[in-house]
Amino acid sequence: MNLQNNFSGLLVQRANVWEHFRLEHLWEGLANPRTLAPVEFFATLASDDAWDVYRRSANLLYALLYLGPILTAGVLRLKTGRSAPAGARPTRPTLEGFGILSLLVFALAVQLSDFRITRYYLPAYPFLFLFVAHSFARCQETFPLAQRKIQTVFLASVVVLGLGTHAPLLSLDRPGLALSTKGYSYGLLPWYYWDTHAPVAQGDRKFILEVVQRPFLSDILPKLSADDQRELSRGIALLLPEAVLFNGQAEDFARIERLVPPGFETHFYYQVGVMTMVRHPNELPKAVAAVEFLRHRTPAMHHLALVGIYQQWPQQAAQDRTPDSLISAPAAVTPALAPHYWRAIGYLAGRYWYDTDWSLSLVNARVQAFMPRLDPSVQRPFLQGVGELLFIRLIYNPWIAPAKLERFLHAYQEGLLEGWGMALGEFDHFSDFPWHGQGSPVWSAATKGLSERSLASIRQGKAQFDALFEGADSSAPEPPRQAP
């Protein structure tokens, strides 16, 4: 009886929690219409990267393209419905009514759940296309003389908007590149497997260790091509630092270390530094101290973890200090780490300058005014850090060409472009995309229009970053090893 009462109480508690969850989501949507599921759907219709003017404009135009015919047909239907006799209206369910009901149920399901990511919107697209086609048929019946014009305008709009939306991805100097480029990566497999199969505690480190040892991953690895094997092994090496506790226990760390696929130890240790900084945001000394135990294990890998810390620090640090205050009290670092530290300072300064006004010309003026204050020995890495920041901010902006970097003062261009190349190298090693090397679309987009002199500086910067991982084995890796 007690067991039954406890079970009933648990059901009531879960029902109350779910009711509160639904009401919270519904109230959030009513208070802020931008968070309503249908609004989010049309706001990401053309691109889910709606963080700049170009993509927001494309989403708005596509939304108007699809909603225009539907709203027009709705108005016509409303007018004809009012004028038609009551007995002429259909009394049986229609395909149109079923579609409307399905979309309403779908919108409520998305609104009252956590399935708010764009990939969950796919079931709505067939109904959207159905309604657009039905709306055009309704408009053509109402205006038979303008039938050809309606079809022409809509088809022309689809073609023009399609070309305009994808214009930044097209390459006239390399036609067909987007069609021949590999569009999948096994590097994401460990992450998605963990995300979709992990227990309620998503951060369960034990489950991460189980994932990389499960037959699903270890058995599939030898069956892949050499390139896909490297992608999967790299994904495993980048996932494992999520399980590191950073408590200084050598035995616990060694257990994880033994699971790193051969040839990707450098990626693992670099990512250990990145994850340390992620867990200690705005606390650089604490992050550095957290990886101190590596110094006595493998000094070279300890150095690589520190590089990862300094690379991650400026990306998430609070923007509460001016560039002048950053250079007035530099941290005590070893000569070997000094370039990485000052590169991070340059990144932070670039954030302060560019994120304030979003103007490349103002950054140019501020760099020229600020550089004389720096010691000549740190000017080069400082400029590289600014170049890394500009890469992150501009690489996805189709309105600012990389060639605009050549407008900076000639004496500073080389350092900035080396930083651009370093960021390109980090993208090459750690991005989720399967594109690598100078033949990738990312390289083409990041170097388009640049002179040979600028390309040489970018290659030099990328080579400096690649040198951190030169010990990686280029042969096909072995499956993950079993931890005792």
LUMZA-843464 format. One record per residue (C-alpha): residue in one letter; y, z, x. Coordinates in nm, 2 decimals. Last residue first. Example, Ala and Ser with C-alpha at 12.3 -4.5 7.8 and 13.67 -1.06 7.14 Angstrom:
+---------+--------+--------+--------+
! residuo !      y !      z !      x !
+---------+--------+--------+--------+
!       s !  -0.11 !   0.71 !   1.37 !
!       a !  -0.45 !   0.78 !   1.23 !
+---------+--------+--------+--------+
//
This chain:
+---------+--------+--------+--------+
! residuo !      y !      z !      x !
+---------+--------+--------+--------+
!       p !  -0.10 !  -1.70 !   4.16 !
!       a !   0.14 !  -1.98 !   4.09 !
!       q !  -0.02 !  -2.32 !   4.02 !
!       r !   0.14 !  -2.61 !   4.21 !
!       p !   0.34 !  -2.87 !   4.02 !
!       p !   0.19 !  -3.22 !   4.05 !
!       e !   0.24 !  -3.40 !   4.38 !
!       p !   0.54 !  -3.61 !   4.46 !
!       a !   0.55 !  -3.99 !   4.51 !
!       s !   0.72 !  -4.06 !   4.84 !
!       s !   1.09 !  -4.01 !   4.91 !
!       d !   1.05 !  -3.66 !   5.05 !
!       a !   1.38 !  -3.46 !   5.02 !
!       g !   1.51 !  -3.35 !   5.36 !
!       e !   1.82 !  -3.56 !   5.32 !
!       f !   1.94 !  -3.35 !   5.04 !
!       l !   2.27 !  -3.22 !   5.18 !
!       a !   2.33 !  -3.55 !   5.35 !
!       d !   2.37 !  -3.71 !   5.00 !
!       f !   2.70 !  -3.52 !   4.96 !
!       q !   2.84 !  -3.66 !   5.29 !
!       a !   2.70 !  -4.01 !   5.21 !
!       k !   2.88 !  -4.00 !   4.88 !
!       g !   3.21 !  -3.92 !   5.06 !
!       q !   3.15 !  -4.21 !   5.31 !
!       r !   3.06 !  -4.45 !   5.03 !
!       i !   3.38 !  -4.36 !   4.85 !
!       s !   3.59 !  -4.41 !   5.16 !
!       a !   3.43 !  -4.75 !   5.23 !
!       l !   3.49 !  -4.85 !   4.87 !
!       s !   3.86 !  -4.77 !   4.91 !
!       r !   3.89 !  -4.99 !   5.22 !
!       e !   3.70 !  -5.27 !   5.04 !
!       s !   3.95 !  -5.25 !   4.76 !
!       l !   3.88 !  -5.10 !   4.42 !
!       g !   3.87 !  -5.30 !   4.10 !
!       k !   3.55 !  -5.14 !   3.96 !
!       t !   3.43 !  -4.85 !   4.17 !
!       a !   3.34 !  -4.59 !   3.91 !
!       a !   3.23 !  -4.83 !   3.65 !
!       s !   3.00 !  -5.02 !   3.88 !
!       w !   2.86 !  -4.69 !   4.03 !
!       v !   2.79 !  -4.56 !   3.68 !
!       p !   2.62 !  -4.89 !   3.58 !
!       s !   2.37 !  -4.84 !   3.87 !
!       g !   2.33 !  -5.09 !   4.15 !
!       q !   2.50 !  -4.86 !   4.40 !
!       g !   2.24 !  -4.59 !   4.37 !
!       h !   2.09 !  -4.41 !   4.08 !
!       w !   2.06 !  -4.46 !   3.70 !
!       p !   1.80 !  -4.26 !   3.51 !
!       f !   2.07 !  -4.05 !   3.33 !
!       d !   2.03 !  -3.67 !   3.31 !
!       s !   2.27 !  -3.62 !   3.60 !
!       f !   2.17 !  -3.42 !   3.91 !
!       h !   2.13 !  -3.64 !   4.21 !
!       d !   2.35 !  -3.95 !   4.12 !
!       f !   2.61 !  -3.74 !   3.94 !
!       e !   2.64 !  -3.53 !   4.25 !
!       g !   2.68 !  -3.84 !   4.46 !
!       l !   2.95 !  -3.98 !   4.23 !
!       a !   3.13 !  -3.64 !   4.26 !
!       m !   3.10 !  -3.68 !   4.64 !
!       g !   3.23 !  -4.04 !   4.61 !
!       w !   3.54 !  -3.93 !   4.42 !
!       g !   3.59 !  -3.66 !   4.68 !
!       e !   3.58 !  -3.93 !   4.95 !
!       l !   3.83 !  -4.13 !   4.73 !
!       l !   4.07 !  -3.83 !   4.73 !
!       g !   4.04 !  -3.78 !   5.11 !
!       e !   4.10 !  -4.15 !   5.19 !
!       q !   4.39 !  -4.18 !   4.95 !
!       y !   4.59 !  -3.90 !   5.09 !
!       a !   4.77 !  -4.08 !   5.38 !
!       h !   4.83 !  -4.39 !   5.16 !
!       l !   5.02 !  -4.19 !   4.89 !
!       f !   4.85 !  -4.23 !   4.56 !
!       r !   4.86 !  -4.56 !   4.39 !
!       e !   4.51 !  -4.65 !   4.51 !
!       l !   4.38 !  -4.40 !   4.26 !
!       k !   4.49 !  -4.64 !   3.99 !
!       a !   4.20 !  -4.87 !   4.11 !
!       p !   3.96 !  -4.63 !   3.93 !
!       a !   4.09 !  -4.77 !   3.60 !
!       i !   4.24 !  -4.54 !   3.34 !
!       w !   4.21 !  -4.66 !   2.97 !
!       p !   3.83 !  -4.65 !   2.96 !
!       n !   3.82 !  -4.27 !   3.01 !
!       y !   3.46 !  -4.17 !   3.08 !
!       i !   3.51 !  -4.16 !   3.46 !
!       l !   3.85 !  -4.01 !   3.43 !
!       r !   3.82 !  -3.63 !   3.40 !
!       i !   3.51 !  -3.58 !   3.61 !
!       f !   3.62 !  -3.83 !   3.87 !
!       l !   3.97 !  -3.67 !   3.88 !
!       l !   3.82 !  -3.33 !   3.95 !
!       e !   3.61 !  -3.47 !   4.24 !
!       g !   3.92 !  -3.63 !   4.39 !
!       v !   4.11 !  -3.31 !   4.37 !
!       g !   3.82 !  -3.14 !   4.56 !
!       q !   3.82 !  -3.42 !   4.82 !
!       l !   4.19 !  -3.36 !   4.87 !
!       f !   4.13 !  -2.99 !   4.95 !
!       p !   3.84 !  -3.10 !   5.18 !
!       r !   4.09 !  -3.32 !   5.38 !
!       q !   4.38 !  -3.08 !   5.38 !
!       v !   4.19 !  -2.78 !   5.52 !
!       s !   4.24 !  -2.84 !   5.90 !
!       p !   4.60 !  -2.96 !   5.84 !
!       d !   4.70 !  -2.62 !   5.71 !
!       l !   4.83 !  -2.66 !   5.36 !
!       r !   5.20 !  -2.64 !   5.25 !
!       p !   5.26 !  -3.00 !   5.34 !
!       m !   5.00 !  -3.10 !   5.07 !
!       f !   5.19 !  -2.96 !   4.77 !
!       a !   5.48 !  -3.20 !   4.72 !
!       q !   5.26 !  -3.51 !   4.77 !
!       v !   4.98 !  -3.37 !   4.55 !
!       r !   5.24 !  -3.28 !   4.28 !
!       a !   5.37 !  -3.64 !   4.27 !
!       n !   5.03 !  -3.80 !   4.24 !
!       v !   4.92 !  -3.55 !   3.98 !
!       l !   5.23 !  -3.65 !   3.78 !
!       s !   5.13 !  -4.01 !   3.81 !
!       l !   4.78 !  -3.93 !   3.69 !
!       s !   4.91 !  -3.77 !   3.37 !
!       w !   4.70 !  -3.55 !   3.15 !
!       d !   5.00 !  -3.30 !   3.13 !
!       t !   4.85 !  -2.95 !   3.20 !
!       d !   4.49 !  -3.06 !   3.25 !
!       y !   4.59 !  -3.27 !   3.55 !
!       w !   4.78 !  -3.02 !   3.75 !
!       y !   4.58 !  -2.70 !   3.70 !
!       r !   4.25 !  -2.89 !   3.70 !
!       g !   4.35 !  -3.06 !   4.03 !
!       a !   4.44 !  -2.72 !   4.18 !
!       l !   4.10 !  -2.59 !   4.08 !
!       y !   3.92 !  -2.89 !   4.23 !
!       g !   4.13 !  -2.85 !   4.55 !
!       i !   4.03 !  -2.48 !   4.57 !
!       a !   3.66 !  -2.59 !   4.53 !
!       r !   3.70 !  -2.84 !   4.82 !
!       w !   3.86 !  -2.55 !   5.02 !
!       y !   3.54 !  -2.35 !   4.97 !
!       h !   3.31 !  -2.64 !   5.05 !
!       p !   3.50 !  -2.72 !   5.37 !
!       a !   3.50 !  -2.35 !   5.47 !
!       l !   3.12 !  -2.31 !   5.43 !
!       a !   3.02 !  -2.39 !   5.79 !
!       p !   3.33 !  -2.21 !   5.93 !
!       t !   3.21 !  -1.89 !   5.75 !
!       v !   3.40 !  -1.77 !   5.45 !
!       a !   3.67 !  -1.50 !   5.40 !
!       a !   3.85 !  -1.58 !   5.08 !
!       p !   4.19 !  -1.74 !   5.09 !
!       a !   4.49 !  -1.53 !   4.98 !
!       s !   4.80 !  -1.75 !   4.95 !
!       i !   4.60 !  -2.07 !   4.89 !
!       l !   4.50 !  -1.99 !   4.53 !
!       s !   4.83 !  -1.83 !   4.45 !
!       d !   5.02 !  -2.15 !   4.53 !
!       p !   4.77 !  -2.36 !   4.32 !
!       t !   4.85 !  -2.14 !   4.02 !
!       r !   4.60 !  -1.89 !   3.88 !
!       d !   4.47 !  -1.84 !   3.53 !
!       q !   4.25 !  -2.14 !   3.49 !
!       a !   3.94 !  -1.94 !   3.44 !
!       a !   3.65 !  -2.05 !   3.66 !
!       q !   3.40 !  -2.29 !   3.50 !
!       q !   3.41 !  -2.61 !   3.71 !
!       p !   3.58 !  -2.43 !   4.00 !
!       w !   3.27 !  -2.21 !   4.07 !
!       q !   3.00 !  -2.48 !   4.04 !
!       q !   3.05 !  -2.65 !   4.37 !
!       y !   3.11 !  -2.33 !   4.55 !
!       i !   2.79 !  -2.18 !   4.41 !
!       g !   2.59 !  -2.49 !   4.49 !
!       v !   2.71 !  -2.48 !   4.85 !
!       l !   2.61 !  -2.12 !   4.86 !
!       a !   2.26 !  -2.22 !   4.75 !
!       l !   2.25 !  -2.48 !   5.03 !
!       h !   2.34 !  -2.22 !   5.29 !
!       h !   2.06 !  -2.00 !   5.16 !
!       m !   1.84 !  -2.30 !   5.19 !
!       a !   1.92 !  -2.34 !   5.56 !
!       p !   1.88 !  -1.96 !   5.61 !
!       t !   1.53 !  -1.96 !   5.47 !
!       r !   1.39 !  -1.61 !   5.38 !
!       h !   1.64 !  -1.37 !   5.54 !
!       r !   1.95 !  -1.55 !   5.40 !
!       l !   1.78 !  -1.59 !   5.06 !
!       f !   1.84 !  -1.22 !   4.98 !
!       e !   2.21 !  -1.29 !   4.99 !
!       v !   2.18 !  -1.50 !   4.67 !
!       a !   2.33 !  -1.24 !   4.44 !
!       a !   2.60 !  -1.15 !   4.69 !
!       v !   2.76 !  -1.49 !   4.66 !
!       a !   2.75 !  -1.47 !   4.28 !
!       k !   2.91 !  -1.12 !   4.29 !
!       p !   3.19 !  -1.25 !   4.53 !
!       l !   3.26 !  -1.55 !   4.30 !
!       e !   3.30 !  -1.35 !   3.98 !
!       n !   3.48 !  -1.58 !   3.74 !
!       p !   3.15 !  -1.67 !   3.58 !
!       h !   2.85 !  -1.47 !   3.71 !
!       r !   2.55 !  -1.62 !   3.53 !
!       v !   2.68 !  -1.98 !   3.57 !
!       m !   2.76 !  -1.90 !   3.94 !
!       t !   2.40 !  -1.80 !   4.00 !
!       m !   2.28 !  -2.10 !   3.81 !
!       v !   2.47 !  -2.33 !   4.05 !
!       g !   2.33 !  -2.15 !   4.35 !
!       v !   1.98 !  -2.18 !   4.23 !
!       q !   2.06 !  -2.55 !   4.16 !
!       y !   2.12 !  -2.60 !   4.53 !
!       y !   1.80 !  -2.43 !   4.61 !
!       f !   1.59 !  -2.64 !   4.36 !
!       h !   1.75 !  -2.97 !   4.47 !
!       t !   1.67 !  -2.89 !   4.83 !
!       e !   1.31 !  -2.80 !   4.75 !
!       f !   1.26 !  -3.14 !   4.58 !
!       g !   1.02 !  -3.30 !   4.82 !
!       p !   0.71 !  -3.11 !   4.70 !
!       p !   0.74 !  -3.01 !   4.33 !
!       v !   0.88 !  -2.65 !   4.30 !
!       l !   0.61 !  -2.42 !   4.17 !
!       r !   0.57 !  -2.22 !   4.49 !
!       e !   0.94 !  -2.12 !   4.46 !
!       i !   0.88 !  -1.95 !   4.13 !
!       r !   0.62 !  -1.72 !   4.27 !
!       a !   0.83 !  -1.67 !   4.59 !
!       f !   1.12 !  -1.55 !   4.37 !
!       d !   0.91 !  -1.27 !   4.21 !
!       e !   0.77 !  -1.17 !   4.55 !
!       a !   1.11 !  -1.16 !   4.72 !
!       q !   1.27 !  -0.93 !   4.46 !
!       g !   1.65 !  -0.97 !   4.51 !
!       n !   1.74 !  -0.93 !   4.15 !
!       f !   1.85 !  -1.29 !   4.10 !
!       l !   1.62 !  -1.32 !   3.79 !
!       v !   1.52 !  -1.68 !   3.85 !
!       a !   1.37 !  -1.85 !   3.54 !
!       e !   1.66 !  -2.09 !   3.49 !
!       p !   1.62 !  -2.19 !   3.85 !
!       l !   1.29 !  -2.36 !   3.75 !
!       l !   1.46 !  -2.63 !   3.53 !
!       l !   1.62 !  -2.82 !   3.82 !
!       a !   1.29 !  -2.85 !   4.01 !
!       i !   1.10 !  -2.96 !   3.69 !
!       g !   1.36 !  -3.23 !   3.62 !
!       r !   1.34 !  -3.35 !   3.98 !
!       s !   0.96 !  -3.37 !   3.94 !
!       l !   1.00 !  -3.57 !   3.62 !
!       e !   1.25 !  -3.82 !   3.78 !
!       r !   1.04 !  -3.85 !   4.10 !
!       q !   0.73 !  -3.93 !   3.90 !
!       d !   0.93 !  -4.18 !   3.69 !
!       d !   1.03 !  -4.37 !   4.01 !
!       a !   0.68 !  -4.36 !   4.15 !
!       s !   0.53 !  -4.49 !   3.82 !
!       l !   0.37 !  -4.24 !   3.60 !
!       k !   0.00 !  -4.14 !   3.56 !
!       p !   0.01 !  -3.88 !   3.84 !
!       l !   0.27 !  -3.68 !   3.65 !
!       i !   0.11 !  -3.68 !   3.31 !
!       d !  -0.16 !  -3.42 !   3.41 !
!       s !   0.09 !  -3.16 !   3.55 !
!       l !   0.33 !  -3.19 !   3.26 !
!       f !   0.09 !  -3.17 !   2.96 !
!       p !  -0.15 !  -2.97 !   3.16 !
!       r !   0.09 !  -2.68 !   3.15 !
!       q !   0.22 !  -2.55 !   3.49 !
!       v !   0.59 !  -2.65 !   3.45 !
!       v !   0.59 !  -2.51 !   3.09 !
!       e !   0.43 !  -2.18 !   3.18 !
!       l !   0.70 !  -2.09 !   3.43 !
!       i !   0.96 !  -2.17 !   3.16 !
!       f !   0.77 !  -1.96 !   2.91 !
!       k !   0.78 !  -1.66 !   3.14 !
!       r !   1.16 !  -1.71 !   3.18 !
!       d !   1.21 !  -1.65 !   2.80 !
!       g !   1.57 !  -1.77 !   2.76 !
!       q !   1.50 !  -1.93 !   2.42 !
!       a !   1.38 !  -1.60 !   2.28 !
!       v !   1.24 !  -1.73 !   1.95 !
!       p !   0.95 !  -1.89 !   2.14 !
!       a !   1.00 !  -2.21 !   2.34 !
!       h !   0.84 !  -2.53 !   2.22 !
!       t !   1.14 !  -2.75 !   2.13 !
!       d !   1.38 !  -2.64 !   2.41 !
!       w !   1.11 !  -2.61 !   2.67 !
!       y !   0.97 !  -2.96 !   2.60 !
!       y !   1.32 !  -3.09 !   2.59 !
!       w !   1.40 !  -2.95 !   2.93 !
!       p !   1.07 !  -3.05 !   3.09 !
!       l !   1.11 !  -3.41 !   2.95 !
!       l !   1.47 !  -3.47 !   3.05 !
!       g !   1.38 !  -3.60 !   3.40 !
!       y !   1.14 !  -3.84 !   3.24 !
!       s !   1.44 !  -4.07 !   3.19 !
!       y !   1.51 !  -4.35 !   2.94 !
!       g !   1.75 !  -4.64 !   2.91 !
!       k !   1.66 !  -4.85 !   3.22 !
!       t !   1.92 !  -5.12 !   3.26 !
!       s !   1.84 !  -5.48 !   3.17 !
!       l !   2.04 !  -5.50 !   2.85 !
!       a !   2.35 !  -5.31 !   2.99 !
!       l !   2.35 !  -5.54 !   3.30 !
!       g !   2.34 !  -5.86 !   3.09 !
!       p !   2.65 !  -6.00 !   3.25 !
!       r !   2.74 !  -5.85 !   3.60 !
!       d !   3.10 !  -5.96 !   3.67 !
!       l !   3.18 !  -5.96 !   3.30 !
!       s !   3.06 !  -5.60 !   3.27 !
!       l !   3.04 !  -5.45 !   2.92 !
!       l !   3.03 !  -5.07 !   2.87 !
!       p !   3.41 !  -5.03 !   2.83 !
!       a !   3.40 !  -5.31 !   2.56 !
!       h !   3.14 !  -5.13 !   2.35 !
!       t !   3.36 !  -5.01 !   2.07 !
!       g !   3.58 !  -5.32 !   2.08 !
!       l !   3.28 !  -5.56 !   2.07 !
!       g !   3.14 !  -5.37 !   1.77 !
!       l !   3.48 !  -5.34 !   1.60 !
!       v !   3.54 !  -5.71 !   1.63 !
!       v !   3.19 !  -5.81 !   1.51 !
!       v !   3.18 !  -5.56 !   1.22 !
!       s !   3.53 !  -5.66 !   1.11 !
!       a !   3.45 !  -6.03 !   1.12 !
!       l !   3.14 !  -5.96 !   0.91 !
!       f !   3.35 !  -5.77 !   0.66 !
!       v !   3.64 !  -6.02 !   0.64 !
!       t !   3.40 !  -6.31 !   0.60 !
!       q !   3.20 !  -6.15 !   0.33 !
!       i !   3.50 !  -6.06 !   0.13 !
!       k !   3.66 !  -6.40 !   0.18 !
!       r !   3.35 !  -6.58 !   0.06 !
!       q !   3.33 !  -6.37 !  -0.26 !
!       a !   3.70 !  -6.40 !  -0.34 !
!       l !   3.65 !  -6.62 !  -0.65 !
!       p !   3.37 !  -6.39 !  -0.78 !
!       f !   3.59 !  -6.09 !  -0.79 !
!       t !   3.40 !  -5.83 !  -1.00 !
!       e !   3.06 !  -5.95 !  -0.91 !
!       q !   3.16 !  -5.98 !  -0.54 !
!       c !   3.29 !  -5.62 !  -0.55 !
!       r !   2.96 !  -5.49 !  -0.70 !
!       a !   2.76 !  -5.68 !  -0.44 !
!       f !   2.98 !  -5.54 !  -0.17 !
!       s !   2.93 !  -5.19 !  -0.30 !
!       h !   2.55 !  -5.23 !  -0.31 !
!       a !   2.55 !  -5.35 !   0.05 !
!       v !   2.77 !  -5.06 !   0.16 !
!       f !   2.56 !  -4.81 !  -0.05 !
!       l !   2.23 !  -4.93 !   0.11 !
!       f !   2.38 !  -4.92 !   0.46 !
!       l !   2.48 !  -4.55 !   0.40 !
!       f !   2.14 !  -4.48 !   0.25 !
!       p !   1.97 !  -4.62 !   0.56 !
!       y !   2.21 !  -4.42 !   0.79 !
!       a !   2.16 !  -4.07 !   0.63 !
!       p !   1.81 !  -4.01 !   0.78 !
!       l !   1.96 !  -4.05 !   1.13 !
!       y !   2.21 !  -3.76 !   1.11 !
!       y !   1.98 !  -3.52 !   1.30 !
!       r !   2.05 !  -3.69 !   1.63 !
!       t !   2.42 !  -3.61 !   1.57 !
!       i !   2.37 !  -3.24 !   1.62 !
!       r !   2.43 !  -3.01 !   1.32 !
!       f !   2.08 !  -2.91 !   1.25 !
!       d !   2.17 !  -2.54 !   1.24 !
!       s !   2.14 !  -2.51 !   0.87 !
!       l !   2.35 !  -2.49 !   0.55 !
!       q !   2.56 !  -2.80 !   0.61 !
!       v !   2.26 !  -3.01 !   0.72 !
!       a !   2.06 !  -2.93 !   0.41 !
!       l !   2.37 !  -2.96 !   0.19 !
!       a !   2.45 !  -3.31 !   0.33 !
!       f !   2.08 !  -3.42 !   0.29 !
!       v !   2.06 !  -3.29 !  -0.07 !
!       l !   2.39 !  -3.48 !  -0.15 !
!       l !   2.27 !  -3.79 !   0.03 !
!       s !   1.94 !  -3.79 !  -0.16 !
!       l !   2.12 !  -3.74 !  -0.50 !
!       i !   2.35 !  -4.04 !  -0.43 !
!       g !   2.06 !  -4.26 !  -0.32 !
!       f !   1.86 !  -4.17 !  -0.63 !
!       g !   2.16 !  -4.25 !  -0.85 !
!       e !   2.19 !  -4.59 !  -0.69 !
!       l !   1.82 !  -4.66 !  -0.72 !
!       t !   1.85 !  -4.59 !  -1.09 !
!       p !   1.74 !  -4.30 !  -1.32 !
!       r !   1.72 !  -4.40 !  -1.68 !
!       t !   2.01 !  -4.37 !  -1.93 !
!       p !   2.21 !  -4.67 !  -1.82 !
!       r !   2.56 !  -4.70 !  -1.97 !
!       a !   2.60 !  -4.97 !  -2.24 !
!       g !   2.57 !  -4.72 !  -2.53 !
!       a !   2.90 !  -4.56 !  -2.44 !
!       p !   3.09 !  -4.88 !  -2.47 !
!       a !   3.25 !  -5.01 !  -2.15 !
!       s !   3.62 !  -4.95 !  -2.07 !
!       r !   3.56 !  -4.62 !  -1.90 !
!       g !   3.27 !  -4.75 !  -1.69 !
!       t !   3.47 !  -5.06 !  -1.59 !
!       k !   3.74 !  -4.84 !  -1.44 !
!       l !   3.51 !  -4.59 !  -1.27 !
!       r !   3.29 !  -4.88 !  -1.14 !
!       l !   3.59 !  -5.05 !  -0.99 !
!       v !   3.71 !  -4.72 !  -0.83 !
!       g !   3.36 !  -4.66 !  -0.69 !
!       a !   3.33 !  -5.02 !  -0.56 !
!       t !   3.66 !  -4.97 !  -0.37 !
!       l !   3.54 !  -4.63 !  -0.24 !
!       i !   3.21 !  -4.78 !  -0.11 !
!       p !   3.38 !  -5.09 !   0.03 !
!       g !   3.63 !  -4.88 !   0.23 !
!       l !   3.39 !  -4.61 !   0.34 !
!       y !   3.20 !  -4.83 !   0.57 !
!       l !   3.48 !  -5.00 !   0.76 !
!       l !   3.71 !  -4.70 !   0.72 !
!       a !   3.45 !  -4.48 !   0.90 !
!       y !   3.41 !  -4.75 !   1.17 !
!       l !   3.79 !  -4.75 !   1.22 !
!       l !   3.80 !  -4.37 !   1.24 !
!       n !   3.51 !  -4.35 !   1.49 !
!       a !   3.67 !  -4.61 !   1.71 !
!       s !   4.00 !  -4.43 !   1.71 !
!       r !   3.84 !  -4.10 !   1.80 !
!       r !   3.65 !  -4.28 !   2.08 !
!       y !   3.97 !  -4.43 !   2.23 !
!       v !   4.18 !  -4.12 !   2.18 !
!       d !   3.95 !  -3.89 !   2.38 !
!       w !   3.70 !  -3.61 !   2.29 !
!       a !   3.49 !  -3.80 !   2.03 !
!       d !   3.18 !  -3.83 !   2.25 !
!       d !   2.95 !  -3.86 !   1.95 !
!       s !   3.04 !  -4.23 !   1.92 !
!       a !   3.07 !  -4.48 !   1.64 !
!       l !   2.99 !  -4.26 !   1.34 !
!       t !   3.09 !  -3.93 !   1.50 !
!       a !   3.38 !  -3.84 !   1.27 !
!       f !   3.18 !  -4.00 !   0.98 !
!       f !   2.90 !  -3.75 !   1.02 !
!       e !   3.13 !  -3.46 !   1.09 !
!       v !   3.31 !  -3.52 !   0.77 !
!       p !   2.99 !  -3.55 !   0.57 !
!       a !   2.86 !  -3.22 !   0.73 !
!       l !   3.17 !  -3.01 !   0.66 !
!       t !   3.32 !  -2.87 !   0.99 !
!       r !   3.65 !  -3.06 !   0.96 !
!       p !   3.69 !  -2.91 !   0.61 !
!       n !   3.77 !  -2.57 !   0.76 !
!       a !   3.78 !  -2.29 !   0.51 !
!       l !   3.54 !  -2.47 !   0.28 !
!       g !   3.30 !  -2.55 !   0.56 !
!       e !   3.31 !  -2.20 !   0.71 !
!       w !   3.25 !  -2.06 !   0.36 !
!       l !   2.94 !  -2.27 !   0.32 !
!       h !   2.81 !  -2.18 !   0.66 !
!       e !   2.87 !  -1.81 !   0.60 !
!       l !   2.71 !  -1.83 !   0.25 !
!       r !   2.40 !  -1.99 !   0.39 !
!       f !   2.36 !  -1.73 !   0.66 !
!       h !   2.42 !  -1.44 !   0.42 !
!       e !   2.15 !  -1.58 !   0.19 !
!       w !   1.92 !  -1.63 !   0.49 !
!       v !   1.97 !  -1.27 !   0.60 !
!       n !   1.92 !  -1.15 !   0.24 !
!       a !   1.60 !  -1.35 !   0.21 !
!       r !   1.48 !  -1.21 !   0.55 !
!       q !   1.54 !  -0.86 !   0.43 !
!       v !   1.36 !  -0.92 !   0.10 !
!       l !   1.06 !  -1.07 !   0.29 !
!       l !   1.06 !  -0.77 !   0.53 !
!       g !   1.07 !  -0.53 !   0.24 !
!       s !   0.77 !  -0.70 !   0.08 !
!       f !   0.58 !  -0.68 !   0.40 !
!       n !   0.66 !  -0.31 !   0.44 !
!       n !   0.56 !  -0.24 !   0.08 !
!       q !   0.23 !  -0.43 !   0.13 !
!       l !   0.16 !  -0.24 !   0.45 !
!       n !   0.24 !   0.09 !   0.28 !
!       m !   0.00 !   0.00 !   0.00 !
+---------+--------+--------+--------+
//
